[in-house]
């Protein structure tokens, strides 16, 4: 059986949650307590800034905080202790992991997902813990971290109350889920919201929300049937976290039919890449469809695209907010409203369509924040933080200069490498080629000289004949 088939079989077996094996009773309460924990890494969960934990064997524990990774000084005693800990914890929650079933994925707590693999599937005992902290999902916190400006905060508050279809796109470990949670937290209490979560990351226990965990659904048909029944209940807003291709295509059909108030996250490298992914999903369901038609349908999937990424210093920021724009010739395009450029957010001189709706709903947004020369403002910081910001800008300039110098250095190395590569055989071939060229030139010069001499002699003969005739 191939590794892929083996992994699939293991996952399926674990998700069915076979009969829970009897857990041994321990008289020692401290040992029993260890079964309900993941050992030394439990202490990290209290950190509000924690993003993820990566354990690669007993002695290598890496912590990601605020998007930055460092190696921890903490460690397990050995791989046997780590492996036993994973097995005990898995057994206690009704899963099984061993040599025959070396892969497991489960929720340690709501908002914390654990993936573990054992040899022989992996060369070491490996555990990855993805943490989602609800503390970050607040507009004020995003401002404090300078992921957004005050003006963008106003816009996020406004669009969260409007029935606007929104795509939140970005690469892994950016702000996609955080922005989604921020928007749903600002939903008016008299509106009914539904959360469809494919990663079991979103924490929301508000009474006007229905929560659906789709992280363990494998059957696509079953998944779409449940999703369809959710839409039939006609929620005011539907929030979809980590949307897959099949769901994208299904939701796109519903949006074209008139569905409003959809907010979804999608992994993409750029706003354009997000549209391309939706188009490919449509083509998979309709292979006979023309690509350009699929792309036009993809543009109709959203009115706004919020793109998130990490800047040069690895800080997570809202990189752009764009509108899907339709011109007079029925051509679609992505037009930026705000863009992050040179360490700050800038307005692009474009007033979006939702502004008129925001005005009708008496939302506190002035049209001047969209002007091209408008200066964005940020959360007030202390003196030390101001110095930190100045240092950040200096570091950014140093980083840019370093990248430029590195590029020049790489180019020089490439040139030197070319010269090195032309040593020995190729250099001899070049020399031989040059020699042949010089030889040809000499021959050409010689033949030219002979032709000149013949011409001169002919001229002399003609002049002599003329003299004789005279």
VOGU-3710 file (C-alpha; in Angstrom, 3 decimals, decimal comma):
1> xxxxxxxxxx> 0,000/0,000/0,000  1,369/3,422/-0,938  2,082/6,088/1,678  -0,836/8,192/0,379  -3,307/5,271/0,620  -1,994/4,401/4,033  -2,419/7,955/5,281  -5,955/8,135/3,869  -6,927/4,818/5,462  -5,526/5,921/8,829
11> xxxxxxxxxx> -7,390/9,231/8,746  -10,659/7,527/7,837  -10,210/4,999/10,604  -9,551/7,675/13,223  -12,444/9,861/12,112  -14,870/6,965/12,542  -13,674/6,868/16,172  -13,467/3,142/16,663  -14,394/1,731/20,040  -12,511/3,530/22,741
21> xxxxxxxxxx> -9,926/1,212/24,263  -10,114/0,812/28,019  -7,887/3,372/29,732  -5,715/1,958/32,512  -6,606/3,302/35,939  -3,716/5,081/37,657  -3,555/5,436/41,438  -1,036/8,280/41,099  -3,011/11,448/40,409  0,003/13,230/38,852
31> xxxxxxxxxx> 0,326/10,484/36,171  -3,418/10,599/35,532  -3,175/14,371/35,084  -0,489/13,874/32,409  -2,931/11,864/30,276  -5,116/14,961/29,880  -2,226/17,135/28,744  0,391/17,427/26,027  3,246/17,708/28,489  5,716/20,607/28,589
41> xxxxxxxxxx> 3,978/22,534/25,775  0,836/23,031/27,916  2,505/26,013/29,585  2,661/27,819/26,225  -1,124/27,857/25,769  -1,491/30,631/28,350  0,422/32,971/26,009  -2,012/35,322/24,247  0,443/35,850/21,374  0,885/32,132/20,569
51> xxxxxxxxxx> 0,240/31,116/16,929  1,553/27,545/16,722  3,869/24,946/18,272  5,998/22,534/16,230  7,569/19,525/17,978  10,136/17,654/15,882  11,314/15,003/18,294  11,727/15,355/22,062  14,464/18,016/21,990  13,260/20,296/19,174
61> xxxxxxxxxx> 10,285/22,478/20,117  9,616/25,561/17,999  7,221/28,324/19,086  5,570/30,800/16,705  4,459/34,067/18,353  3,071/37,026/16,416  4,158/35,315/13,206  7,805/34,898/14,355  9,365/31,517/15,130  12,026/30,696/17,735
71> xxxxxxxxxx> 13,351/27,499/19,314  12,206/26,847/22,878  14,582/25,855/25,674  11,932/23,404/26,947  12,053/19,770/25,872  10,646/16,321/26,587  12,784/13,718/28,331  13,076/11,582/25,197  11,102/10,375/22,163  9,604/7,477/24,146
81> xxxxxxxxxx> 8,036/9,900/26,638  6,697/12,101/23,802  5,279/9,110/21,895  3,607/7,650/24,997  2,128/11,038/25,847  0,547/11,355/22,382  -0,785/7,769/22,535  -2,296/8,273/26,010  -3,924/11,531/25,114  -5,329/10,145/21,850
91> xxxxxxxxxx> -6,681/7,064/23,673  -8,316/9,249/26,322  -10,363/11,189/23,746  -11,376/8,109/21,728  -8,677/8,019/19,025  -5,971/5,495/18,275  -2,387/6,070/17,144  0,377/3,437/16,870  2,739/1,907/14,295  -0,164/0,588/12,220
101> xxxxxxxxxx> -2,059/3,884/12,459  0,780/6,423/12,617  -1,246/9,579/11,876  -3,827/11,448/13,952  -5,626/14,781/13,787  -7,879/16,045/16,588  -9,037/19,092/18,552  -7,174/19,514/21,817  -9,530/22,354/22,811  -11,879/24,543/20,810
111> xxxxxxxxxx> -9,542/26,673/18,737  -6,489/24,404/19,156  -5,922/21,683/16,517  -3,318/18,950/16,907  -1,688/16,847/14,164  0,728/14,077/15,187  2,701/11,440/13,260  4,816/8,538/14,471  7,521/6,439/12,789  7,571/4,770/10,291
121> xxxxxxxxxx> 5,376/7,408/8,613  7,748/10,154/9,785  11,439/9,828/10,616  10,769/11,292/14,079  7,878/11,723/16,521  6,277/14,898/15,136  3,466/17,011/16,582  2,053/20,271/15,224  -0,367/22,387/17,260  -2,207/25,212/15,485
131> xxxxxxxxxx> -3,590/27,770/17,934  -6,281/30,299/17,315  -6,568/33,028/19,950  -9,867/34,868/19,952  -8,250/37,854/21,674  -6,815/39,043/18,332  -10,219/39,040/16,644  -11,105/42,576/17,693  -10,828/45,799/15,716  -9,078/47,586/18,587
141> xxxxxxxxxx> -6,416/44,842/18,872  -5,819/44,956/15,097  -5,290/48,713/15,413  -2,930/48,315/18,376  -0,851/45,838/16,385  -0,992/48,271/13,427  -2,364/45,568/11,152  -4,918/48,190/10,096  -5,249/51,979/10,256  -8,106/53,782/12,041
151> xxxxxxxxxx> -9,728/54,459/8,668  -9,639/50,787/7,687  -11,100/49,970/11,121  -14,075/52,234/10,303  -14,536/50,491/6,949  -14,397/46,994/8,541  -17,007/48,037/11,118  -19,219/49,394/8,327  -19,038/46,409/5,944  -19,674/43,957/8,810
161> xxxxxxxxxx> -23,165/45,465/9,157  -23,897/45,496/5,396  -25,031/42,490/3,317  -21,865/42,542/1,240  -20,294/39,392/-0,262  -16,650/39,374/0,854  -13,598/37,193/0,158  -10,791/37,296/2,736  -7,737/35,976/0,881  -4,120/35,384/1,871
171> xxxxxxxxxx> -1,446/32,760/2,414  -1,155/30,500/5,465  -0,695/31,964/8,963  -1,790/35,464/8,039  -4,960/37,196/9,295  -7,712/35,410/7,350  -9,530/33,730/10,256  -8,895/36,726/12,538  -10,504/39,165/10,076  -13,424/36,760/9,557
181> xxxxxxxxxx> -13,977/36,574/13,331  -13,664/40,355/13,612  -16,395/40,867/11,015  -18,780/38,344/12,569  -18,300/39,902/16,030  -19,602/43,194/14,649  -22,786/41,644/13,261  -25,831/43,454/14,735  -27,578/41,421/17,467  -30,907/41,488/15,581
191> xxxxxxxxxx> -29,277/39,645/12,636  -28,917/35,857/12,445  -25,474/34,517/11,556  -24,201/31,058/10,574  -20,601/29,839/10,845  -19,344/26,954/8,658  -15,852/26,120/9,890  -13,615/23,667/8,007  -10,779/24,046/10,543  -12,584/24,175/13,919
201> xxxxxxxxxx> -10,832/27,464/14,705  -13,629/29,988/15,292  -14,825/30,604/18,824  -18,326/32,090/18,948  -21,056/31,299/21,478  -23,352/34,268/20,815  -27,046/33,298/20,824  -27,796/34,757/17,350  -25,226/32,408/15,717  -25,409/28,784/14,566
211> xxxxxxxxxx> -22,029/26,976/14,494  -21,238/24,070/12,154  -17,968/22,100/12,339  -17,173/20,732/8,855  -13,568/19,747/9,699  -14,302/15,981/9,765  -16,751/15,689/6,859  -15,200/13,640/4,028  -18,227/12,883/1,894  -18,643/15,794/-0,572
221> xxxxxxxxxx> -22,250/14,936/-1,323  -23,145/14,921/2,363  -21,243/18,172/2,866  -23,150/20,014/0,115  -26,491/18,621/1,318  -25,873/19,996/4,829  -24,669/23,305/3,379  -27,782/23,542/1,229  -30,038/22,913/4,247  -28,174/25,689/6,096
231> xxxxxxxxxx> -28,839/28,132/3,245  -32,524/27,108/3,090  -32,840/28,356/6,689  -32,028/31,790/5,184  -29,467/33,282/7,634  -28,694/37,020/7,385  -24,975/36,277/7,112  -22,987/33,102/6,444  -19,295/32,947/7,392  -17,233/30,139/5,810
241> xxxxxxxxxx> -13,738/29,493/7,162  -11,162/27,838/4,848  -13,456/27,377/1,878  -12,569/24,423/-0,409  -13,031/24,265/-4,203  -16,295/22,305/-4,094  -17,857/24,708/-1,603  -16,602/27,691/-3,615  -18,320/26,442/-6,758  -21,530/25,685/-4,830
251> xxxxxxxxxx> -21,594/29,088/-3,071  -20,808/30,836/-6,368  -23,946/29,304/-7,933  -26,033/30,504/-4,986  -24,546/34,028/-5,161  -25,349/34,264/-8,887  -28,904/33,216/-7,939  -29,068/36,160/-5,516  -27,482/35,012/-2,226  -26,146/37,959/-0,171
261> xxxxxxxxxx> -24,137/38,333/3,021  -21,478/35,647/2,368  -18,037/36,142/3,969  -15,433/33,448/3,298  -11,703/32,862/3,711  -9,620/31,491/0,860  -5,925/30,643/0,596  -4,423/32,678/-2,263  -1,225/34,533/-3,186  -3,006/37,678/-4,400
271> xxxxxxxxxx> -6,535/39,028/-5,036  -6,234/37,924/-8,687  -5,132/34,453/-7,590  -8,288/34,224/-5,448  -10,463/34,889/-8,525  -8,428/32,332/-10,528  -9,019/29,681/-7,843  -12,769/30,267/-7,935  -12,714/30,044/-11,750  -10,824/26,714/-11,611
281> xxxxxxxxxx> -13,377/25,371/-9,124  -16,188/26,320/-11,521  -14,364/24,638/-14,429  -13,955/21,398/-12,442  -17,721/21,209/-12,019  -18,368/22,364/-15,600  -15,440/21,080/-17,764  -17,140/22,085/-21,039  -17,407/25,701/-19,935  -15,126/28,291/-21,580
291> xxxxxxxxxx> -12,391/29,593/-19,259  -13,287/33,265/-19,839  -16,934/32,543/-18,954  -15,768/30,745/-15,770  -13,667/33,769/-14,870  -16,614/36,128/-15,380  -18,695/33,921/-13,057  -15,842/33,929/-10,524  -15,825/37,742/-10,430  -19,488/37,625/-9,393
301> xxxxxxxxxx> -18,620/35,577/-6,290  -17,735/38,701/-4,266  -18,091/42,447/-4,131  -15,020/43,041/-1,947  -11,679/41,249/-1,527  -9,709/41,795/1,695  -6,139/40,577/1,118  -3,883/39,844/4,110  -0,180/39,030/4,227  3,071/39,472/6,163
311> xxxxxxxxxx> 5,251/42,536/5,552  9,063/42,580/5,239  9,444/42,402/9,030  7,014/39,455/9,286  4,184/41,522/10,787  0,688/40,435/9,747  -1,189/43,246/8,014  -4,239/43,926/5,841  -2,383/44,426/2,563  -5,311/45,690/0,481
321> xxxxxxxxxx> -9,068/46,121/0,346  -10,372/45,953/-3,225  -13,693/46,105/-5,020  -14,746/43,871/-7,897  -15,484/46,575/-10,449  -17,716/46,413/-13,542  -17,048/49,113/-16,165  -19,312/50,553/-18,904  -18,203/47,819/-21,353  -19,200/45,002/-18,965
331> xxxxxxxxxx> -15,565/44,218/-18,185  -14,684/43,079/-14,659  -11,537/44,167/-12,802  -10,139/44,336/-9,258  -9,821/47,941/-8,137  -7,961/48,821/-4,928  -9,643/51,036/-2,325  -6,746/50,847/0,182  -3,242/49,453/-0,252  -0,301/48,869/2,123
341> xxxxxxxxxx> 2,799/50,547/0,666  6,122/51,608/2,229  5,147/50,623/5,784  1,769/52,392/5,811  -1,738/52,154/4,404  -2,648/54,469/1,556  -5,945/55,385/-0,120  -6,167/54,820/-3,883  -8,585/57,660/-4,776  -11,520/55,342/-5,446
351> xxxxxxxxxx> -14,874/55,651/-3,633  -16,382/52,145/-3,314  -19,999/51,246/-4,001  -20,718/50,352/-0,362  -20,124/54,004/0,683  -23,603/55,069/-0,482  -25,184/52,202/1,463  -23,094/53,121/4,512  -24,390/56,704/4,282  -28,006/55,518/4,085
361> xxxxxxxxxx> -27,423/53,474/7,255  -25,877/56,547/8,994  -22,491/54,845/9,434  -19,619/57,189/10,454  -17,555/57,175/7,246  -16,469/60,355/5,425  -15,684/60,230/1,706  -12,388/62,084/2,273  -10,725/58,896/3,642  -10,759/57,539/0,073
371> xxxxxxxxxx> -8,841/60,548/-1,365  -5,441/59,732/-2,825  -3,603/62,324/-0,698  -5,346/61,306/2,546  -2,943/60,458/5,399  -3,965/57,373/7,376  -3,794/57,505/11,164  -2,854/54,775/13,617  -3,502/53,815/17,216  -1,712/56,110/19,697
381> xxxxxxxxxx> 1,370/54,464/21,103  3,576/55,095/24,116  7,004/56,751/23,842  8,783/53,373/23,818  6,448/52,094/21,100  7,071/55,259/19,034  10,804/54,584/19,287  10,033/51,000/18,310  8,149/52,201/15,227  11,056/54,462/14,248
391> xxxxxxxxxx> 13,396/51,515/14,718  11,023/49,396/12,601  11,204/51,907/9,725  15,011/52,055/9,994  15,157/48,237/10,030  12,879/48,164/6,997  15,201/50,469/5,055  18,217/48,390/6,117  16,391/45,240/5,009  15,563/46,754/1,603
401> xxxxxxxxxx> 19,208/47,857/1,143  20,408/44,415/2,215  18,074/42,758/-0,333  19,349/45,128/-3,051  23,006/44,415/-2,153  22,241/40,716/-2,037  20,715/40,865/-5,537  23,832/42,662/-6,893  26,044/40,132/-5,136  24,060/37,232/-6,623
411> xxxxxxxxxx> 24,410/38,747/-10,099  28,183/39,049/-9,646  28,359/35,488/-8,396  26,434/34,331/-11,455  28,914/36,150/-13,718  31,867/34,638/-11,859  30,199/31,254/-12,041  29,899/31,629/-15,825  33,628/32,378/-16,038  34,381/29,417/-13,814
421> xxxxxxxxxx> 32,218/27,162/-15,937  34,157/28,247/-19,085  37,360/26,755/-17,765  39,095/23,716/-19,297  37,080/22,125/-22,161  34,720/25,041/-22,922  37,556/27,561/-22,591  39,667/25,517/-25,048  36,719/25,379/-27,451  36,327/29,166/-27,169
431> xxxxxxxxxx> 40,065/29,652/-27,789  39,946/27,331/-30,826  36,951/29,247/-32,152  38,814/32,553/-31,701  41,908/31,122/-33,416  39,840/29,982/-36,434  38,290/33,444/-36,627  41,706/35,161/-36,613  42,997/32,682/-39,180  40,037/33,442/-41,463
441> xxxxxxxxxx> 40,676/37,176/-41,081  44,344/36,721/-42,069  43,327/34,709/-45,132  40,793/37,365/-46,099  43,433/40,072/-45,712  45,916/38,109/-47,840  43,417/37,514/-50,651  42,446/41,166/-50,511  46,129/42,165/-50,890  46,558/39,876/-53,959
451> xxxxxxxxxx> 43,442/41,345/-55,582  44,820/44,854/-55,042  48,176/43,864/-56,636  46,438/42,353/-59,687  44,329/45,460/-60,037  47,427/47,680/-59,881  49,246/45,566/-62,508  46,241/45,708/-64,833  46,130/49,475/-64,470  49,849/49,687/-65,387
461> xxxxxxxxxx> 49,349/47,503/-68,495  46,433/49,665/-69,648  48,433/52,890/-69,185  51,368/51,436/-71,148  49,114/50,467/-74,059  47,653/53,942/-74,118  51,119/55,490/-74,229  52,119/53,270/-77,141  48,991/54,169/-79,118  49,638/57,836/-78,616
//
